[in-house]
Amino acid sequence: MSTVRHRAAILAASLVLVSIALPRASLPVRADDPDVNGAIAQQQQMEQQLAAQRAKLASLVRSQADLGASLEQLTSTIDAVGVAIQDAEQRLAALAAALDRSRSELADYRDQIVNLSVDLGRIAAQIDTTKIDLAQREALLEDHLRTTYEQSQVSVLEVLLSSQSLGEAASQLTDLMSLSDDDRLLADGIRTTRRQLEVRQATLQDGRQTLSDLEQSTVARAQELDAQQKALDAARAALAVKKAQLVELQKEQQSQLTAAIHDADAYRQRIAEQEAALAGQDALVARLKDEANKLDIAYRGRFGWPLHGDFVVTQEFGRTQYEYFHSGIDIAYLTPICGGPIYAAADGVVLADGRPNLDYGDTAIGVILGHSQRLQTWYWHLSREVVDVGQVVKVGDLIGYEGATGWATGCHLHFQVMFDGQPVNPRNYLP
């Protein structure tokens, strides 16, 4: 055997010995060595979690936008003339419940963000552990390679010149340059760990950016909820003022009506008057039918409130607690207390004025306007009227003054809309 061959053989043997002699026990090959697929699966799971958080945030934003729009609408409604207080109270209660739900959803969302932060902290800790593991693996492999190189005293040129053929030289060089199985596994593990580290670092970077955005959005949502709470409180206070005004106006009316009801004779008289008024209404409709037929078939104009300024609806259309059906709505001025101006609610012609139902015991001063062959408006309990039968009026024209003539508990206007000879809810026509 030549000297070169002998040294090559010694070198091959020394590589094996070096492989055995180096302290591999410090980083053995483990069953749980880095798994890139696991890191990718973790990344995908985190992406799904972030997408769910973004979707939840978008839902919260939409809910708060809807709530804000509803609050604005309610505020406008409360500020509007002729507000239906009972309906406004119901809407206010519904909005308060919606605001409470939004606060609860935001609290749950904050908890989810905390959980997301914990998950990101776990990934950060895994990255730190992986970096330490990677450094140890790289140091160990580097140590193996350095020791192998130091043990080798044979140059590549010597191998080539001493070999009988290129095939023999290649075989010897392969033996010289090859790593042990453990070192190959160690190198593969390093590559896998590096890839796993890249995936987790990308996951952490995306997660932290999204977490920052979500936390900022949460702060904005909380501020918006606080603003909406203030708007709700302001709407509640405004509605309370309106309700207090209504209660004050109704006190006198209710006391007079209650006193009459306690008097059996007066109560029977009241029922008789109501029955007579209904009969008179039917007769009045029939009497005015010929005059109404001279008008257009349909009304195409607009409607306005018959009172202008500071007023409130004291009685809505429909069944009442006093066992009779209210055929219109009662409206009363807050200022002036009595005698305020009454205006035409729509363009039309005066079909009746004075005391149109006097033949049936109703002494109320009233005005009836015809707007088409099918549509009329009635204005009752006036203190006086300022129009004449046949007069053409436009919406907003003065037709009389608020009063308490006829059977009325307090100064107000009874406003009634008749369609095809039957009373219908005036709110269906009013702005």
Buried (B, 14 or more C-beta within 10 A) or exposed (E): EEEBBEBBEBBBEBBEEBBEEBEBEEBEEEEEBBEBEEBBEBBEEBBEBBEEBBEBBEEBBEBBEEBBEBBEEBBEBBEEBBBBBEEBBEBBEEBBEBBEEBBEBBEEBBEBBEEBBEBBEEBBEBBEEBEEBBEEBBEBBEEBBEBBEEBBEBEEEBBBEBBEEEEBBEBBBEBBEEBBEBBEEBBEBBEBBBBBBEBBBEBBEBBBEBBEBBBEBBEEBBEBBEEBBEBBEEBBEBBBEBBEBBEEBBEEBBEEBEEBEEEEEEBEBBEEBBEBBBEBBEEBBEBBEEBBEEBEEEBEEEBBBBBBEEBBBBBBBEEEEBEBEBBBBBBBBBEEEBBBBBBBBBBBBBBBBBBBBBEBBBEBBBBBBBBBBBBBBBBBBBBEBBBEBEBEBEBBBEBBBBBBBBBBBBBBBBBBBBBEBEBBBBBEBBE
